Amino acid sequence: MTSTVNAPLEVSYIITIIVNGIACPLTLLLNVLVIKAVKTRPRLRTNSNILLACLAVTDALTGLFCQPSYILWRVFLLFRLSGSQTVMTFYLTSTTVLLMASHLHLMLVTFERLAAIKFTMHYQSFITNDNLKMAVSAIWSSAFMCGVFTVLKMNLLLQFIGSLITSSCIFFVALTYVILYHEIRRHQRKIKAQQLPQEEVERFIKESKALKTTLFIVGAVVGYLLPLGFCLVNTVTRLFNTCPINIPLMQTFAMLNSLVNPLIYCWRQKEMRNVMFKIRTQVVHPAG
């Protein structure tokens, strides 16, 4: 194959190396700041924010492992260096683990919002620190198992489990938000009719704001993983002989979601933004 044929692919390699090189340190830094903010500020340590911080762990690891290994892999291919297969295996393994962990964390984040708004009476007894720790541990165990399947090249089993987790995530999240939409409308009608006490109204407003944050997160994940999902569907259905989307750009687009998530946290939560960037409100006292 001549260099002329390879030229467009090489250009996409160079573009993705530059983009990931810029995004990589920002992804790691911003997600670490999110984790630190939730850990150090008691007012931010709500169940919803704790789960978002757990999701930030997967995003930080993307900046620590996936993006650097992707850059190294593409550099090896660009300069035709030996050892590219080893780097590719590390990249694919780490990406598989973190992708599965992200999907499962999204389900957990969504379930917590469902319990907070739909099953208010049972929320405190069911959504406890111990239960959250067990759920997060189960998520990482499942994700690492998928990584082992990747290393062992058990592709059929990995495709089955990956398809099951992804489809379950899509179905569960979609169904949950339909239920929550109707629940929120019901509460809004009660508020307009003044059928709820003020304390209940304040709690509902707080929970709804957290729900909107998770909705933006889910929307961002869906948007950034849509090209990857299309190529996976194409692989199964054989709709096209090859994926019509540029693979390096598609992989980069998927990883950029890990940079967007902490920006959404900052946008939606003023206190988290202030803690992350150490913004202090200056009180000006008039001269006596």
C-alpha positions in Angstrom: 0.0 0.0 0.0 1.5 3.3 -1.0 2.0 6.3 1.1 -0.6 8.1 -1.0 -3.3 5.7 0.1 -2.1 6.0 3.7 -1.9 9.8 3.7 -5.6 10.4 4.9 -5.2 7.9 7.7 -1.8 9.4 8.7 -3.4 12.8 8.9 -6.2 11.5 11.2 -3.4 9.9 13.4 -1.7 13.3 13.6 -4.9 15.1 14.4 -6.0 12.6 17.1 -2.5 12.6 18.7 -2.6 16.4 19.0 -6.2 16.5 20.3 -5.6 13.8 22.9 -2.2 15.3 23.8 -4.1 18.6 24.7 -7.1 16.9 26.3 -5.2 14.2 28.4 -3.8 16.4 31.2 -7.0 18.5 31.4 -9.1 15.4 31.7 -6.9 14.0 34.5 -6.7 17.4 36.3 -10.4 18.3 36.2 -11.6 14.9 37.3 -9.1 14.8 40.2 -10.4 18.2 41.3 -14.0 16.9 41.2 -13.0 14.0 43.4 -11.1 16.2 45.8 -14.0 18.7 46.0 -16.5 16.0 46.9 -14.1 14.4 49.4 -13.1 17.6 51.2 -16.3 19.6 51.2 -19.0 18.1 53.5 -21.8 20.0 51.8 -20.9 18.4 48.5 -20.8 14.9 50.0 -24.4 14.0 48.9 -25.1 10.5 47.6 -25.6 12.0 44.1 -22.3 13.8 44.2 -20.5 10.8 45.6 -21.7 8.7 42.7 -20.7 11.5 40.3 -17.2 11.4 41.9 -17.1 7.7 41.3 -17.8 8.3 37.7 -15.1 11.0 37.8 -12.7 8.2 38.8 -13.3 6.4 35.6 -12.9 9.6 33.7 -9.6 10.4 35.5 -8.3 6.9 34.7 -9.2 7.6 31.0 -6.9 10.6 31.1 -4.2 8.6 33.0 -4.3 5.4 30.9 -6.5 5.4 27.8 -5.4 8.7 26.2 -1.7 8.3 26.8 -1.7 4.7 25.5 -3.8 5.8 22.5 -1.2 8.5 21.7 1.7 6.1 22.1 -0.1 3.5 19.9 -0.8 6.0 17.1 2.8 7.3 17.3 4.1 3.7 16.9 1.8 3.2 13.9 2.7 6.6 12.4 6.5 5.9 12.5 6.1 2.1 11.9 7.8 1.2 15.1 7.8 -2.3 16.5 5.8 -3.0 19.7 2.6 -1.3 18.5 0.6 -4.5 19.1 1.5 -4.5 22.8 0.5 -0.9 23.2 -2.7 -1.5 21.3 -3.5 -4.4 23.6 -3.0 -2.2 26.7 -5.1 0.6 25.2 -8.0 -1.8 24.2 -7.9 -3.5 27.6 -8.0 -0.2 29.6 -10.7 1.2 27.3 -12.8 -1.9 27.7 -12.5 -1.8 31.5 -13.3 1.9 31.8 -16.1 1.8 29.2 -17.9 -1.0 31.1 -17.3 0.8 34.4 -18.8 4.0 33.0 -21.9 2.3 31.7 -22.5 0.6 35.0 -21.9 3.8 37.0 -24.4 5.6 34.8 -27.0 3.0 35.7 -26.2 3.4 39.4 -26.3 7.2 39.2 -29.7 7.0 37.5 -31.0 4.4 40.0 -30.1 6.7 42.8 -32.1 9.6 41.3 -35.0 7.2 40.8 -34.9 6.2 44.4 -34.6 9.8 45.6 -37.6 11.1 43.7 -39.9 8.0 43.2 -39.3 6.0 46.3 -38.7 8.8 48.8 -39.9 6.8 51.9 -37.4 4.0 51.4 -34.5 6.2 50.1 -32.7 6.6 53.5 -32.9 2.9 54.4 -31.8 1.6 51.0 -29.3 4.2 49.6 -26.7 3.9 52.4 -22.9 4.3 52.3 -22.4 0.5 52.7 -24.8 -0.3 49.9 -23.1 2.3 47.6 -19.7 0.8 48.4 -20.9 -2.7 47.6 -22.5 -1.5 44.3 -19.3 0.4 43.2 -17.1 -2.7 44.1 -19.4 -4.9 42.1 -19.1 -2.5 39.1 -15.3 -2.5 39.2 -15.2 -6.3 39.6 -17.4 -6.7 36.5 -15.4 -4.2 34.5 -12.0 -5.9 35.4 -13.5 -9.2 34.4 -14.2 -7.7 30.9 -10.6 -6.6 30.8 -9.4 -10.1 31.5 -11.6 -11.4 28.6 -9.9 -8.8 26.4 -6.4 -9.9 27.3 -7.4 -13.6 26.8 -8.9 -12.7 23.5 -12.3 -14.2 24.4 -13.9 -12.0 21.8 -17.3 -13.7 21.5 -17.9 -13.8 25.3 -16.7 -10.2 25.5 -19.0 -9.1 22.7 -21.9 -10.8 24.4 -21.2 -9.3 27.9 -20.5 -5.9 26.4 -23.7 -5.9 24.3 -25.7 -7.0 27.3 -24.3 -4.3 29.6 -24.6 -1.6 26.9 -28.2 -2.5 25.9 -29.2 -2.9 29.6 -27.8 0.5 30.4 -29.7 2.1 27.4 -33.0 0.4 28.3 -32.7 1.1 32.1 -31.7 4.7 31.7 -34.4 5.4 29.1 -37.1 3.7 31.1 -36.0 5.5 34.3 -36.1 8.9 32.8 -39.6 8.3 31.4 -40.7 7.3 34.9 -39.0 10.3 36.5 -40.5 12.7 33.9 -44.0 11.6 34.9 -43.1 11.8 38.6 -41.7 15.3 38.3 -44.8 16.4 36.4 -47.0 15.0 39.2 -45.0 16.8 41.9 -45.2 20.1 39.8 -49.0 19.8 39.7 -49.1 19.3 43.4 -46.9 22.3 44.0 -49.1 24.5 41.8 -52.2 23.3 43.7 -50.3 24.0 47.0 -50.8 20.4 48.1 -47.2 19.9 49.3 -45.7 21.4 52.5 -42.8 23.9 52.0 -40.2 21.4 53.3 -41.3 18.9 50.7 -41.2 21.5 48.0 -37.6 22.5 48.9 -36.5 18.8 48.9 -38.2 18.2 45.5 -36.4 21.3 44.0 -33.1 20.1 45.3 -33.5 16.6 44.0 -34.8 17.8 40.6 -31.7 20.0 40.2 -29.5 16.9 40.9 -31.6 15.0 38.4 -31.0 17.6 35.7 -27.2 17.3 36.3 -27.3 13.5 35.8 -29.5 14.0 32.7 -26.9 16.3 31.1 -24.2 13.7 32.0 -26.2 10.9 30.4 -26.9 13.0 27.3 -23.2 13.8 27.0 -22.2 10.2 27.2 -24.8 9.1 24.6 -23.7 11.9 22.3 -20.0 11.1 22.5 -20.4 7.4 22.3 -23.0 7.5 19.5 -20.4 7.0 16.7 -18.8 4.1 18.5 -22.2 2.6 19.1 -23.0 2.9 15.4 -19.9 1.1 14.4 -20.6 -1.7 16.9 -24.1 -2.1 15.5 -22.6 -2.1 12.0 -20.2 -4.9 13.1 -23.1 -7.1 14.2 -25.5 -6.3 11.4 -23.0 -6.0 8.5 -24.9 -3.0 7.3 -21.7 -1.7 5.7 -18.6 -3.7 4.7 -16.5 -1.4 6.9 -17.4 1.3 9.4 -18.0 4.5 7.4 -16.8 6.6 10.4 -13.1 7.4 10.7 -12.0 5.0 13.5 -9.2 7.2 15.1 -11.5 10.2 15.2 -14.4 8.0 16.6 -12.1 6.7 19.4 -10.9 10.2 20.2 -14.5 11.5 20.3 -15.5 8.8 22.8 -12.6 9.6 25.1 -13.3 13.4 25.0 -16.5 12.6 27.0 -14.2 12.2 30.1 -13.2 15.9 29.7 -16.7 17.1 29.2 -18.2 15.5 32.3 -16.3 17.6 34.9 -17.2 20.7 32.9 -20.8 19.8 33.3 -20.4 19.3 37.1 -18.8 22.8 37.3 -21.6 24.3 35.2 -24.4 22.8 37.2 -23.0 23.2 40.7 -21.7 26.6 41.7 -20.2 25.4 45.0 -18.3 22.6 43.3 -17.0 25.1 40.8 -15.9 27.4 43.6 -14.1 24.6 45.6 -12.4 23.2 42.5 -11.0 26.5 41.4 -10.7 28.0 44.9 -13.0 30.9 44.1 -13.9 32.9 47.3 -16.7 35.3 47.6 -15.2 38.6 48.6 -17.2 40.6 51.1 -16.6 44.3 50.8 -17.2 46.2 54.0 -18.0 49.9 53.6 -15.6 52.3 55.1 -16.7 53.6 58.5 
